[in-house]
Amino acid sequence: MDAVANSRVLPHLNLSNSRLRNSNRNSSISLPQTKSVLSVSCCSVEGSQNPDQSSFDGFMVPYRNSPDRRNGILGAPNMYGPVQKSNPSWQTFCSAGACIYDEHALESPSHAAEEKVGVLLLNLGGPETLHDVQPFLYNLFADPDIIRLPRLFRFLQRPLAQLISVLRAPKSKEGYAAIGGGSPLRKITDEQAQALKMALEAKEMPVNVYVGMRYWYPFTEEAVHEIKKDKITRLVVLPLYPQYSISTSGSSIRVLQSMFSEDSYLSRLPVSIIRSWYQRRGYIESMANLIEKELQGFSKPEEVVMIFFSAHGVPVSYVEDAGDPYKDQMEDCIRLIMQELKSRGISNDHTLAYQSRVGPVQWLKPYTDEVLVELGQRGVKSLLAVPVSFVSEHIETLEEIDMEYRELALESGIENWGRVPALGCSSSFISDLADAVIEALPAAQAMSTAESTSEEADADPVSYVIKMFFGSILAFILLLSPKLISTVRNLL
């Protein structure tokens, strides 16, 4: 069964008319064969020139063609140890360190020269115009990994998403209008895909690189359709989120598993998923490079500058009830970055806070806006904001941090404000991602059958129609209630 045609995630979208962009049209890119590391620059960020040869997810994966061949093992000397949680509910899929590559898993020529390697970059996506904002928000809130309803009420997922997206769209449009009328995330992710393709080819690994967005074009379903059409024989899945969360990487991986399990070709395709990579030395050093550079931009070298890490938040229930490792991984990530900075003689005070909370539920604390006020009250005069959970500029960096939080900080008594740019296409960062792909490839194997997901309830078309009918009636009644509208607006 065709995976795209059977997609149940976004049934109202016509994928055939969508705009798909990836970095391998006709595989026409021609590069000179060289073993040097490419210096690719987009988004105007420069980092270290020391590519990391380390492994990923804390596992050591042998790779015979790697520049580092000590004992045939990669990663031990160059990998920071990750935080691991026992028996997490999110360990559903094959991860590269937990499985062995079976060269016969897919019925394709086994000769290396005939293999076609693909890399799938996963990201959030964002509205490209103000007209796109409301449907983008609908896609976001219709995701059961974003709004986690009790099983009894999951038939209300889409009607509730429609209600929230309509009410929240005006405020969100103001934010996107302030940064130029749309999100730059797609453009930047396309640039990162192109840079990664070039870096891998410079390391003598030709690949096709695809971009799959979760909530806007080009959707993950479109990217998978291209992967199948190109007859890729081995695939590395690389979410562009350094830390794993069920609401980011987990949500996209869940969609992939559903699609692959329903397609005879894709179900046999060897796949390696890099779940998180915040602990990679190349990433840590690239972040430290950016922080060190921005610290030098403050007027007085002896000035005491607070390093303020701001991460995207998640509801506390994700961590406490669903076993999301995001909080542990984020705290470990900050520890590793500060450890690297201290090795360079930088011992500034630092703090971590969480931004972008929505609704009345409790989110991870401390909250960014509250901490900024507290720092001002404590007499902090200079602050360097570091958006640590983002590798691309988008509305949460360009509008929320650069505008809202900067204004709040200055009002709270902070006099000198700085902000570290997102990694973008900095050469050290892209080179490290290329190494991560190379290290992950030998562990690729066919995806196992997924655990049941919340969408299985929609498998019966009659049940689905009945639930949607009554859910839509309920949502319409609620929408007509002025009191409810006022309450929801206050919560949003």
DRENDO-1510 file (C-alpha; in Angstrom, 1 decimal, always signed):
<recs>
REC; n; res; u; v; w
REC; 1; MET; +0.0; +0.0; +0.0 .
REC; 2; ASP; +1.4; +3.4; -0.9 .
REC; 3; ALA; +2.5; +5.1; +2.3 .
REC; 4; VAL; +1.6; +8.6; +1.1 .
REC; 5; ALA; -1.8; +7.8; -0.1 .
REC; 6; ASN; -2.5; +6.0; +3.2 .
REC; 7; SER; -1.4; +8.9; +5.4 .
REC; 8; ARG; -3.9; +9.5; +8.2 .
REC; 9; VAL; -2.1; +12.3; +9.8 .
REC; 10; LEU; -3.1; +15.2; +7.6 .
REC; 11; PRO; -6.1; +13.9; +5.5 .
REC; 12; HIS; -7.2; +17.4; +4.4 .
REC; 13; LEU; -3.9; +18.1; +2.6 .
REC; 14; ASN; -3.4; +17.4; -1.1 .
REC; 15; LEU; +0.2; +16.1; -1.1 .
REC; 16; SER; +0.2; +15.8; -4.9 .
REC; 17; ASN; +0.0; +19.6; -5.3 .
REC; 18; SER; +2.5; +20.4; -2.5 .
REC; 19; ARG; +5.8; +22.1; -3.0 .
REC; 20; LEU; +8.6; +19.7; -2.3 .
REC; 21; ARG; +12.1; +20.8; -2.1 .
REC; 22; ASN; +15.1; +18.6; -1.3 .
REC; 23; SER; +18.8; +18.8; -2.0 .
REC; 24; ASN; +19.2; +16.2; -4.7 .
REC; 25; ARG; +17.2; +17.1; -7.8 .
REC; 26; ASN; +18.5; +14.5; -10.4 .
REC; 27; SER; +21.5; +14.0; -8.1 .
REC; 28; SER; +23.2; +16.6; -10.3 .
REC; 29; ILE; +25.7; +18.0; -7.8 .
REC; 30; SER; +29.3; +17.4; -8.9 .
REC; 31; LEU; +32.1; +17.9; -6.4 .
REC; 32; PRO; +35.8; +17.3; -6.7 .
REC; 33; GLN; +37.0; +14.3; -4.8 .
REC; 34; THR; +38.9; +15.5; -1.8 .
REC; 35; LYS; +39.4; +14.4; +1.8 .
REC; 36; SER; +39.5; +17.9; +3.2 .
REC; 37; VAL; +36.6; +19.2; +5.3 .
REC; 38; LEU; +34.3; +21.5; +3.4 .
REC; 39; SER; +33.7; +24.9; +4.9 .
REC; 40; VAL; +30.1; +25.6; +4.1 .
REC; 41; SER; +28.7; +28.9; +5.2 .
REC; 42; CYS; +25.1; +29.9; +5.4 .
REC; 43; CYS; +23.2; +31.7; +8.1 .
REC; 44; SER; +26.6; +33.4; +8.7 .
REC; 45; VAL; +27.9; +31.4; +11.6 .
REC; 46; GLU; +31.5; +30.1; +11.8 .
REC; 47; GLY; +32.7; +27.5; +14.2 .
REC; 48; SER; +35.6; +25.2; +14.9 .
REC; 49; GLN; +37.5; +23.5; +12.1 .
REC; 50; ASN; +38.0; +20.3; +14.0 .
REC; 51; PRO; +35.5; +17.7; +12.8 .
REC; 52; ASP; +34.3; +15.2; +15.3 .
REC; 53; GLN; +34.7; +11.5; +14.4 .
REC; 54; SER; +32.6; +10.3; +17.3 .
REC; 55; SER; +29.7; +8.0; +17.5 .
REC; 56; PHE; +26.1; +8.8; +18.4 .
REC; 57; ASP; +23.6; +8.1; +21.2 .
REC; 58; GLY; +26.6; +6.9; +23.4 .
REC; 59; PHE; +27.1; +3.8; +21.3 .
REC; 60; MET; +30.3; +2.7; +19.6 .
REC; 61; VAL; +29.7; +1.7; +16.0 .
REC; 62; PRO; +32.4; +0.2; +13.8 .
REC; 63; TYR; +32.9; +1.7; +10.4 .
REC; 64; ARG; +35.7; +0.4; +8.3 .
REC; 65; ASN; +36.0; +3.5; +6.0 .
REC; 66; SER; +36.3; +6.0; +8.8 .
REC; 67; PRO; +39.4; +8.2; +9.2 .
REC; 68; ASP; +39.6; +7.0; +12.8 .
REC; 69; ARG; +40.2; +3.3; +12.7 .
REC; 70; ARG; +41.6; +2.6; +16.2 .
REC; 71; ASN; +40.5; -1.0; +17.0 .
REC; 72; GLY; +37.8; -0.5; +14.3 .
REC; 73; ILE; +35.7; +1.4; +16.9 .
REC; 74; LEU; +34.5; +4.9; +16.7 .
REC; 75; GLY; +33.6; +7.3; +19.4 .
REC; 76; ALA; +35.0; +6.2; +22.7 .
REC; 77; PRO; +37.6; +9.0; +23.1 .
REC; 78; ASN; +35.4; +11.7; +21.5 .
REC; 79; MET; +32.0; +11.1; +22.9 .
REC; 80; TYR; +30.5; +12.7; +25.9 .
REC; 81; GLY; +28.4; +10.3; +27.9 .
REC; 82; PRO; +24.7; +10.8; +27.6 .
REC; 83; VAL; +22.0; +10.6; +30.2 .
REC; 84; GLN; +20.0; +7.4; +29.9 .
REC; 85; LYS; +16.7; +6.5; +31.5 .
REC; 86; SER; +15.6; +3.0; +32.3 .
REC; 87; ASN; +12.7; +1.4; +30.5 .
REC; 88; PRO; +11.5; +4.6; +28.7 .
REC; 89; SER; +8.3; +4.3; +26.8 .
REC; 90; TRP; +9.8; +6.1; +23.9 .
REC; 91; GLN; +12.2; +3.3; +23.0 .
REC; 92; THR; +10.0; +1.9; +20.3 .
REC; 93; PHE; +12.2; +2.0; +17.2 .
REC; 94; CYS; +15.5; +0.5; +16.1 .
REC; 95; SER; +18.2; +2.9; +17.2 .
REC; 96; ALA; +21.6; +2.5; +15.6 .
REC; 97; GLY; +23.5; +1.3; +18.6 .
REC; 98; ALA; +20.9; -1.3; +19.5 .
REC; 99; CYS; +20.8; -3.2; +16.3 .
REC; 100; ILE; +23.1; -4.8; +13.8 .
REC; 101; TYR; +23.0; -4.0; +10.1 .
REC; 102; ASP; +21.7; -7.0; +8.0 .
REC; 103; GLU; +22.8; -6.5; +4.5 .
REC; 104; HIS; +20.1; -8.9; +3.3 .
REC; 105; ALA; +17.3; -7.0; +5.1 .
REC; 106; LEU; +16.2; -5.4; +1.8 .
REC; 107; GLU; +16.0; -7.2; -1.5 .
REC; 108; SER; +18.4; -5.0; -3.3 .
REC; 109; PRO; +21.9; -5.5; -4.8 .
REC; 110; SER; +24.4; -6.0; -2.0 .
REC; 111; HIS; +27.3; -4.6; -3.8 .
REC; 112; ALA; +28.3; -1.3; -2.2 .
REC; 113; ALA; +28.6; +0.5; -5.6 .
REC; 114; GLU; +25.0; -0.2; -6.3 .
REC; 115; GLU; +23.6; +1.0; -3.0 .
REC; 116; LYS; +21.8; +4.3; -2.7 .
REC; 117; VAL; +22.1; +5.9; +0.6 .
REC; 118; GLY; +19.6; +8.4; +1.8 .
REC; 119; VAL; +19.5; +10.9; +4.8 .
REC; 120; LEU; +16.2; +12.2; +6.0 .
REC; 121; LEU; +16.3; +15.4; +8.0 .
REC; 122; LEU; +13.3; +15.9; +10.3 .
REC; 123; ASN; +12.2; +19.3; +11.5 .
REC; 124; LEU; +9.1; +21.1; +12.8 .
REC; 125; GLY; +8.2; +23.2; +9.8 .
REC; 126; GLY; +6.6; +26.6; +9.8 .
REC; 127; PRO; +4.1; +28.8; +8.0 .
REC; 128; GLU; +5.7; +30.6; +5.0 .
REC; 129; THR; +3.0; +33.2; +4.8 .
REC; 130; LEU; +0.5; +34.7; +7.2 .
REC; 131; HIS; -2.2; +32.8; +5.3 .
REC; 132; ASP; -0.5; +29.6; +6.3 .
REC; 133; VAL; -0.6; +30.3; +10.1 .
REC; 134; GLN; -4.0; +28.9; +11.0 .
REC; 135; PRO; -3.7; +25.6; +9.1 .
REC; 136; PHE; -0.1; +25.2; +10.4 .
REC; 137; LEU; -1.4; +25.6; +14.0 .
REC; 138; TYR; -4.2; +23.1; +13.2 .
REC; 139; ASN; -1.6; +20.5; +12.1 .
REC; 140; LEU; +0.4; +21.2; +15.2 .
REC; 141; PHE; -2.4; +20.8; +17.7 .
REC; 142; ALA; -4.0; +17.9; +15.9 .
REC; 143; ASP; -0.9; +15.9; +16.8 .
REC; 144; PRO; -1.6; +13.6; +19.7 .
REC; 145; ASP; +2.0; +14.0; +20.9 .
REC; 146; ILE; +1.4; +17.7; +21.3 .
REC; 147; ILE; -2.0; +17.7; +23.0 .
REC; 148; ARG; -2.2; +14.4; +24.8 .
REC; 149; LEU; -5.9; +13.7; +25.5 .
REC; 150; PRO; -7.1; +10.7; +27.5 .
REC; 151; ARG; -8.0; +7.8; +25.3 .
REC; 152; LEU; -11.7; +8.2; +26.0 .
REC; 153; PHE; -11.6; +11.8; +24.5 .
REC; 154; ARG; -9.2; +11.3; +21.6 .
REC; 155; PHE; -12.0; +11.6; +19.1 .
REC; 156; LEU; -12.0; +15.3; +20.0 .
REC; 157; GLN; -8.4; +15.8; +18.9 .
REC; 158; ARG; -9.1; +17.4; +15.5 .
REC; 159; PRO; -12.2; +19.4; +16.6 .
REC; 160; LEU; -10.2; +20.8; +19.5 .
REC; 161; ALA; -7.2; +21.5; +17.2 .
REC; 162; GLN; -9.6; +23.4; +14.9 .
REC; 163; LEU; -10.9; +25.5; +17.9 .
REC; 164; ILE; -7.5; +26.3; +19.3 .
REC; 165; SER; -5.9; +27.1; +15.9 .
REC; 166; VAL; -8.7; +29.6; +15.1 .
REC; 167; LEU; -8.5; +31.3; +18.4 .
REC; 168; ARG; -4.7; +31.4; +18.5 .
REC; 169; ALA; -4.1; +32.4; +14.9 .
REC; 170; PRO; -4.5; +36.2; +15.3 .
REC; 171; LYS; -1.8; +36.4; +18.0 .
REC; 172; SER; +0.5; +34.0; +16.1 .
REC; 173; LYS; +0.1; +36.1; +12.9 .
REC; 174; GLU; +1.4; +39.1; +14.8 .
REC; 175; GLY; +4.5; +37.2; +15.7 .
REC; 176; TYR; +5.2; +36.0; +12.2 .
REC; 177; ALA; +4.4; +39.5; +10.8 .
REC; 178; ALA; +7.1; +40.9; +13.1 .
REC; 179; ILE; +9.8; +38.6; +11.6 .
REC; 180; GLY; +8.9; +39.3; +7.9 .
REC; 181; GLY; +5.6; +37.5; +7.4 .
REC; 182; GLY; +6.6; +33.9; +7.7 .
REC; 183; SER; +9.0; +31.4; +9.1 .
REC; 184; PRO; +12.5; +31.1; +7.6 .
REC; 185; LEU; +12.8; +27.5; +8.9 .
REC; 186; ARG; +12.2; +25.8; +5.6 .
REC; 187; LYS; +14.8; +27.9; +3.8 .
REC; 188; ILE; +17.4; +27.3; +6.5 .
REC; 189; THR; +16.7; +23.6; +6.7 .
REC; 190; ASP; +17.1; +23.3; +2.9 .
REC; 191; GLU; +20.4; +25.0; +3.2 .
REC; 192; GLN; +21.5; +22.6; +6.0 .
REC; 193; ALA; +20.4; +19.7; +3.8 .
REC; 194; GLN; +22.5; +21.0; +0.9 .
REC; 195; ALA; +25.5; +21.7; +3.2 .
REC; 196; LEU; +25.2; +18.2; +4.7 .
REC; 197; LYS; +25.1; +16.6; +1.2 .
REC; 198; MET; +28.3; +18.4; +0.2 .
REC; 199; ALA; +30.1; +17.5; +3.5 .
REC; 200; LEU; +29.3; +13.8; +3.0 .
REC; 201; GLU; +30.4; +13.9; -0.5 .
REC; 202; ALA; +33.7; +15.5; +0.6 .
REC; 203; LYS; +34.0; +12.5; +3.0 .
REC; 204; GLU; +33.6; +10.2; +0.0 .
REC; 205; MET; +30.0; +9.2; +0.8 .
REC; 206; PRO; +27.5; +10.3; -1.9 .
REC; 207; VAL; +24.0; +10.5; -0.6 .
REC; 208; ASN; +20.6; +11.9; -1.3 .
REC; 209; VAL; +19.4; +14.2; +1.4 .
REC; 210; TYR; +15.7; +14.8; +2.0 .
REC; 211; VAL; +13.8; +17.2; +4.2 .
REC; 212; GLY; +10.6; +16.1; +6.0 .
REC; 213; MET; +8.7; +18.7; +8.1 .
REC; 214; ARG; +6.1; +17.5; +10.7 .
REC; 215; TYR; +3.5; +20.3; +10.4 .
REC; 216; TRP; +4.1; +22.1; +7.1 .
REC; 217; TYR; +5.6; +21.7; +3.6 .
REC; 218; PRO; +7.5; +19.6; +2.7 .
REC; 219; PHE; +5.7; +17.1; +4.9 .
REC; 220; THR; +7.4; +14.0; +6.2 .
REC; 221; GLU; +5.0; +12.0; +4.0 .
REC; 222; GLU; +6.3; +13.8; +0.9 .
REC; 223; ALA; +9.9; +13.1; +1.8 .
REC; 224; VAL; +9.2; +9.4; +2.3 .
REC; 225; HIS; +7.4; +9.3; -1.1 .
REC; 226; GLU; +10.6; +10.7; -2.7 .
REC; 227; ILE; +12.8; +8.2; -0.8 .
REC; 228; LYS; +10.7; +5.3; -2.2 .
REC; 229; LYS; +10.6; +6.8; -5.7 .
REC; 230; ASP; +14.4; +7.1; -5.7 .
REC; 231; LYS; +14.7; +3.5; -4.6 .
REC; 232; ILE; +17.0; +4.3; -1.6 .
REC; 233; THR; +18.6; +1.1; -0.2 .
REC; 234; ARG; +19.8; +2.4; +3.2 .
REC; 235; LEU; +18.5; +5.3; +5.1 .
REC; 236; VAL; +19.7; +7.4; +8.1 .
REC; 237; VAL; +17.0; +9.4; +9.9 .
REC; 238; LEU; +18.4; +12.6; +11.5 .
REC; 239; PRO; +16.0; +14.8; +13.5 .
REC; 240; LEU; +17.3; +18.3; +13.7 .
REC; 241; TYR; +16.6; +18.4; +17.5 .
REC; 242; PRO; +19.8; +17.9; +19.6 .
REC; 243; GLN; +17.8; +16.5; +22.5 .
REC; 244; TYR; +15.1; +13.8; +22.2 .
REC; 245; SER; +11.5; +14.6; +23.2 .
REC; 246; ILE; +8.3; +12.7; +22.5 .
REC; 247; SER; +6.8; +16.0; +21.2 .
REC; 248; THR; +9.5; +16.6; +18.6 .
REC; 249; SER; +11.7; +13.8; +17.4 .
REC; 250; GLY; +9.3; +11.2; +18.9 .
REC; 251; SER; +6.3; +12.6; +17.0 .
REC; 252; SER; +8.1; +12.5; +13.6 .
REC; 253; ILE; +9.5; +9.1; +14.2 .
REC; 254; ARG; +6.1; +7.8; +15.1 .
REC; 255; VAL; +4.8; +9.0; +11.8 .
REC; 256; LEU; +7.7; +7.3; +10.0 .
REC; 257; GLN; +7.1; +4.0; +11.7 .
REC; 258; SER; +3.4; +4.0; +10.9 .
REC; 259; MET; +4.2; +4.7; +7.2 .
REC; 260; PHE; +7.0; +2.1; +7.0 .
REC; 261; SER; +4.9; -0.6; +8.6 .
REC; 262; GLU; +2.2; -0.2; +6.0 .
REC; 263; ASP; +4.4; -0.4; +2.9 .
REC; 264; SER; +6.0; -3.6; +1.7 .
REC; 265; TYR; +9.1; -1.9; +0.3 .
REC; 266; LEU; +9.6; +0.6; +3.2 .
REC; 267; SER; +9.1; -2.1; +5.8 .
REC; 268; ARG; +12.2; -3.9; +4.6 .
REC; 269; LEU; +14.4; -0.8; +4.1 .
REC; 270; PRO; +17.4; -0.8; +6.5 .
REC; 271; VAL; +17.0; +2.4; +8.6 .
REC; 272; SER; +19.2; +3.9; +11.3 .
REC; 273; ILE; +17.6; +6.6; +13.5 .
REC; 274; ILE; +19.8; +9.0; +15.4 .
REC; 275; ARG; +17.5; +9.8; +18.2 .
REC; 276; SER; +19.6; +12.5; +20.0 .
REC; 277; TRP; +23.1; +14.0; +19.4 .
REC; 278; TYR; +23.4; +16.7; +22.0 .
REC; 279; GLN; +26.4; +14.8; +23.6 .
REC; 280; ARG; +28.5; +14.8; +20.4 .
REC; 281; ARG; +31.8; +16.5; +20.9 .
REC; 282; GLY; +31.4; +18.4; +17.6 .
REC; 283; TYR; +28.0; +19.9; +18.7 .
REC; 284; ILE; +29.3; +20.8; +22.1 .
REC; 285; GLU; +32.4; +22.5; +20.7 .
REC; 286; SER; +30.4; +24.3; +18.1 .
REC; 287; MET; +28.0; +25.7; +20.7 .
REC; 288; ALA; +31.0; +26.7; +22.9 .
REC; 289; ASN; +32.6; +28.5; +19.9 .
REC; 290; LEU; +29.5; +30.6; +19.4 .
REC; 291; ILE; +29.2; +31.5; +23.1 .
REC; 292; GLU; +32.8; +32.4; +23.3 .
REC; 293; LYS; +32.6; +34.6; +20.3 .
REC; 294; GLU; +29.5; +36.5; +21.6 .
REC; 295; LEU; +31.0; +37.0; +25.0 .
REC; 296; GLN; +33.9; +38.8; +23.3 .
REC; 297; GLY; +31.4; +41.3; +21.9 .
REC; 298; PHE; +30.5; +42.8; +25.2 .
REC; 299; SER; +32.0; +46.2; +25.7 .
REC; 300; LYS; +34.2; +45.4; +28.7 .
REC; 301; PRO; +36.2; +42.2; +28.7 .
REC; 302; GLU; +36.1; +42.1; +32.5 .
REC; 303; GLU; +32.3; +42.5; +32.5 .
REC; 304; VAL; +30.5; +39.8; +34.4 .
REC; 305; VAL; +28.1; +38.3; +31.8 .
REC; 306; MET; +25.4; +35.8; +32.8 .
REC; 307; ILE; +25.1; +33.0; +30.3 .
REC; 308; PHE; +21.3; +32.4; +30.0 .
REC; 309; PHE; +20.3; +29.1; +28.3 .
REC; 310; SER; +16.7; +29.2; +27.1 .
REC; 311; ALA; +15.2; +25.9; +25.9 .
REC; 312; HIS; +11.9; +25.0; +24.5 .
REC; 313; GLY; +9.6; +23.8; +27.2 .
REC; 314; VAL; +7.4; +20.7; +27.5 .
REC; 315; PRO; +4.6; +19.9; +29.9 .
REC; 316; VAL; +5.8; +18.3; +33.2 .
REC; 317; SER; +3.5; +15.4; +32.5 .
REC; 318; TYR; +5.5; +14.4; +29.5 .
REC; 319; VAL; +8.5; +13.9; +31.7 .
REC; 320; GLU; +6.9; +12.5; +34.9 .
REC; 321; ASP; +4.1; +10.4; +33.3 .
REC; 322; ALA; +5.4; +9.5; +29.8 .
REC; 323; GLY; +9.1; +9.1; +30.6 .
REC; 324; ASP; +10.3; +11.8; +28.2 .
REC; 325; PRO; +14.1; +12.1; +28.6 .
REC; 326; TYR; +14.1; +15.7; +27.4 .
REC; 327; LYS; +14.7; +17.4; +30.8 .
REC; 328; ASP; +17.6; +15.1; +31.7 .
REC; 329; GLN; +19.2; +15.4; +28.3 .
REC; 330; MET; +18.8; +19.2; +28.4 .
REC; 331; GLU; +20.5; +19.5; +31.8 .
REC; 332; ASP; +23.2; +17.2; +30.7 .
REC; 333; CYS; +23.7; +19.2; +27.5 .
REC; 334; ILE; +24.2; +22.4; +29.5 .
REC; 335; ARG; +26.6; +20.7; +31.8 .
REC; 336; LEU; +28.7; +19.5; +28.8 .
REC; 337; ILE; +28.7; +23.0; +27.2 .
REC; 338; MET; +29.8; +24.7; +30.5 .
REC; 339; GLN; +32.4; +22.0; +31.0 .
REC; 340; GLU; +33.9; +22.8; +27.5 .
REC; 341; LEU; +33.8; +26.6; +28.2 .
REC; 342; LYS; +35.6; +26.1; +31.6 .
REC; 343; SER; +38.3; +24.1; +29.8 .
REC; 344; ARG; +38.8; +27.3; +27.7 .
REC; 345; GLY; +39.1; +29.5; +30.8 .
REC; 346; ILE; +35.5; +30.8; +30.7 .
REC; 347; SER; +33.8; +30.5; +34.1 .
REC; 348; ASN; +30.8; +32.8; +33.8 .
REC; 349; ASP; +27.7; +32.1; +35.8 .
REC; 350; HIS; +25.0; +30.4; +33.9 .
REC; 351; THR; +21.3; +29.4; +34.3 .
REC; 352; LEU; +18.8; +27.3; +32.3 .
REC; 353; ALA; +15.1; +28.2; +31.8 .
REC; 354; TYR; +12.3; +27.0; +29.6 .
REC; 355; GLN; +10.2; +29.1; +27.1 .
REC; 356; SER; +7.2; +28.8; +24.9 .
REC; 357; ARG; +4.7; +27.4; +27.4 .
REC; 358; VAL; +1.0; +27.3; +26.2 .
REC; 359; GLY; -2.2; +26.7; +28.2 .
REC; 360; PRO; -3.0; +26.1; +31.9 .
REC; 361; VAL; -1.0; +23.0; +32.5 .
REC; 362; GLN; +2.3; +23.0; +34.3 .
REC; 363; TRP; +5.4; +23.1; +32.1 .
REC; 364; LEU; +9.1; +22.5; +32.9 .
REC; 365; LYS; +10.4; +25.2; +35.2 .
REC; 366; PRO; +11.9; +27.7; +35.7 .
REC; 367; TYR; +10.2; +29.8; +33.1 .
REC; 368; THR; +12.3; +32.1; +30.9 .
REC; 369; ASP; +10.2; +35.2; +31.5 .
REC; 370; GLU; +10.1; +34.8; +35.3 .
REC; 371; VAL; +13.9; +34.1; +35.5 .
REC; 372; LEU; +14.7; +37.2; +33.5 .
REC; 373; VAL; +12.7; +39.3; +35.9 .
REC; 374; GLU; +14.5; +37.7; +38.9 .
REC; 375; LEU; +17.9; +38.2; +37.4 .
REC; 376; GLY; +17.2; +41.9; +36.9 .
REC; 377; GLN; +16.1; +42.1; +40.5 .
REC; 378; ARG; +19.3; +40.4; +41.6 .
REC; 379; GLY; +21.3; +43.1; +39.9 .
REC; 380; VAL; +22.5; +41.2; +36.8 .
REC; 381; LYS; +23.4; +43.9; +34.3 .
REC; 382; SER; +24.8; +41.9; +31.4 .
REC; 383; LEU; +23.2; +38.8; +29.9 .
REC; 384; LEU; +24.0; +36.5; +26.9 .
REC; 385; ALA; +20.9; +34.5; +25.8 .
REC; 386; VAL; +21.7; +31.1; +24.3 .
REC; 387; PRO; +18.8; +29.3; +22.4 .
REC; 388; VAL; +20.0; +25.8; +23.2 .
REC; 389; SER; +17.3; +23.5; +21.8 .
REC; 390; PHE; +17.3; +25.1; +18.3 .
REC; 391; VAL; +19.8; +24.7; +15.4 .
REC; 392; SER; +17.9; +27.1; +13.1 .
REC; 393; GLU; +16.5; +30.6; +13.4 .
REC; 394; HIS; +12.7; +30.7; +13.6 .
REC; 395; ILE; +9.9; +32.4; +15.5 .
REC; 396; GLU; +11.0; +31.3; +18.9 .
REC; 397; THR; +14.5; +32.9; +18.4 .
REC; 398; LEU; +13.7; +35.8; +16.2 .
REC; 399; GLU; +10.5; +37.0; +17.8 .
REC; 400; GLU; +10.1; +35.4; +21.2 .
REC; 401; ILE; +13.8; +35.8; +22.4 .
REC; 402; ASP; +15.0; +38.7; +20.3 .
REC; 403; MET; +11.9; +40.8; +20.8 .
REC; 404; GLU; +9.7; +39.7; +23.7 .
REC; 405; TYR; +12.4; +38.5; +26.1 .
REC; 406; ARG; +14.9; +41.2; +25.2 .
REC; 407; GLU; +12.3; +43.9; +26.0 .
REC; 408; LEU; +11.4; +42.1; +29.3 .
REC; 409; ALA; +15.1; +41.9; +30.2 .
REC; 410; LEU; +15.7; +45.6; +29.6 .
REC; 411; GLU; +12.6; +46.5; +31.5 .
REC; 412; SER; +13.8; +44.4; +34.4 .
REC; 413; GLY; +17.1; +46.2; +34.8 .
REC; 414; ILE; +19.4; +44.2; +32.6 .
REC; 415; GLU; +21.4; +46.8; +30.6 .
REC; 416; ASN; +23.5; +44.8; +28.2 .
REC; 417; TRP; +21.8; +42.1; +26.1 .
REC; 418; GLY; +23.4; +39.7; +23.7 .
REC; 419; ARG; +22.1; +36.6; +21.9 .
REC; 420; VAL; +24.0; +33.6; +20.5 .
REC; 421; PRO; +22.8; +32.8; +16.9 .
REC; 422; ALA; +21.6; +29.3; +16.0 .
REC; 423; LEU; +24.1; +27.0; +14.6 .
REC; 424; GLY; +22.6; +27.1; +11.1 .
REC; 425; CYS; +25.3; +25.9; +8.6 .
REC; 426; SER; +28.4; +26.5; +10.6 .
REC; 427; SER; +31.1; +24.3; +9.1 .
REC; 428; SER; +32.0; +22.4; +12.3 .
REC; 429; PHE; +28.4; +21.7; +13.1 .
REC; 430; ILE; +27.6; +20.4; +9.6 .
REC; 431; SER; +30.8; +18.3; +9.5 .
REC; 432; ASP; +29.8; +16.7; +12.8 .
REC; 433; LEU; +26.4; +15.9; +11.5 .
REC; 434; ALA; +28.1; +14.2; +8.5 .
REC; 435; ASP; +30.2; +12.1; +10.8 .
REC; 436; ALA; +27.1; +11.2; +12.8 .
REC; 437; VAL; +25.5; +9.9; +9.6 .
REC; 438; ILE; +28.6; +7.9; +8.6 .
REC; 439; GLU; +28.8; +6.3; +12.0 .
REC; 440; ALA; +25.1; +5.5; +12.1 .
REC; 441; LEU; +24.9; +3.8; +8.7 .
REC; 442; PRO; +26.3; +0.4; +9.5 .
REC; 443; ALA; +23.7; -0.2; +12.2 .
REC; 444; ALA; +20.7; +0.3; +9.8 .
REC; 445; GLN; +18.1; -2.4; +9.9 .
REC; 446; ALA; +14.4; -2.8; +8.9 .
REC; 447; MET; +12.0; -1.1; +11.3 .
REC; 448; SER; +10.1; -3.3; +13.7 .
REC; 449; THR; +6.4; -3.3; +13.9 .
REC; 450; ALA; +5.2; -0.3; +15.8 .
REC; 451; GLU; +3.4; -0.4; +19.1 .
REC; 452; SER; -0.2; +0.7; +18.8 .
REC; 453; THR; -0.6; +4.4; +18.5 .
REC; 454; SER; -3.5; +6.7; +19.2 .
REC; 455; GLU; -4.4; +6.8; +15.6 .
REC; 456; GLU; -5.4; +3.1; +15.5 .
REC; 457; ALA; -8.7; +4.2; +16.8 .
REC; 458; ASP; -9.3; +5.8; +13.5 .
REC; 459; ALA; -8.6; +2.6; +11.5 .
REC; 460; ASP; -12.4; +1.8; +11.3 .
REC; 461; PRO; -13.8; +4.3; +8.8 .
REC; 462; VAL; -17.3; +4.0; +10.2 .
REC; 463; SER; -16.2; +4.6; +13.8 .
REC; 464; TYR; -14.0; +7.5; +12.6 .
REC; 465; VAL; -16.9; +9.2; +10.8 .
REC; 466; ILE; -19.2; +8.9; +13.8 .
REC; 467; LYS; -16.6; +10.3; +16.2 .
REC; 468; MET; -15.8; +13.2; +13.9 .
REC; 469; PHE; -19.5; +14.0; +13.4 .
REC; 470; PHE; -20.3; +14.2; +17.1 .
REC; 471; GLY; -16.9; +15.8; +17.9 .
REC; 472; SER; -17.6; +18.5; +15.3 .
REC; 473; ILE; -21.0; +19.2; +16.8 .
REC; 474; LEU; -19.6; +19.5; +20.3 .
REC; 475; ALA; -16.8; +21.8; +19.0 .
REC; 476; PHE; -19.3; +23.9; +17.2 .
REC; 477; ILE; -21.5; +24.3; +20.3 .
REC; 478; LEU; -18.4; +25.2; +22.4 .
REC; 479; LEU; -17.3; +27.7; +19.8 .
REC; 480; LEU; -20.6; +29.5; +20.1 .
REC; 481; SER; -20.2; +30.0; +23.8 .
REC; 482; PRO; -18.9; +33.5; +24.5 .
REC; 483; LYS; -17.9; +32.5; +28.0 .
REC; 484; LEU; -15.8; +29.6; +26.7 .
REC; 485; ILE; -14.2; +31.7; +24.0 .
REC; 486; SER; -13.2; +34.3; +26.6 .
REC; 487; THR; -11.8; +31.5; +28.9 .
REC; 488; VAL; -9.8; +29.9; +26.1 .
REC; 489; ARG; -8.4; +33.2; +24.9 .
REC; 490; ASN; -7.1; +33.9; +28.5 .
REC; 491; LEU; -5.5; +30.4; +28.7 .
REC; 492; LEU; -3.8; +30.8; +25.3 .
</recs>
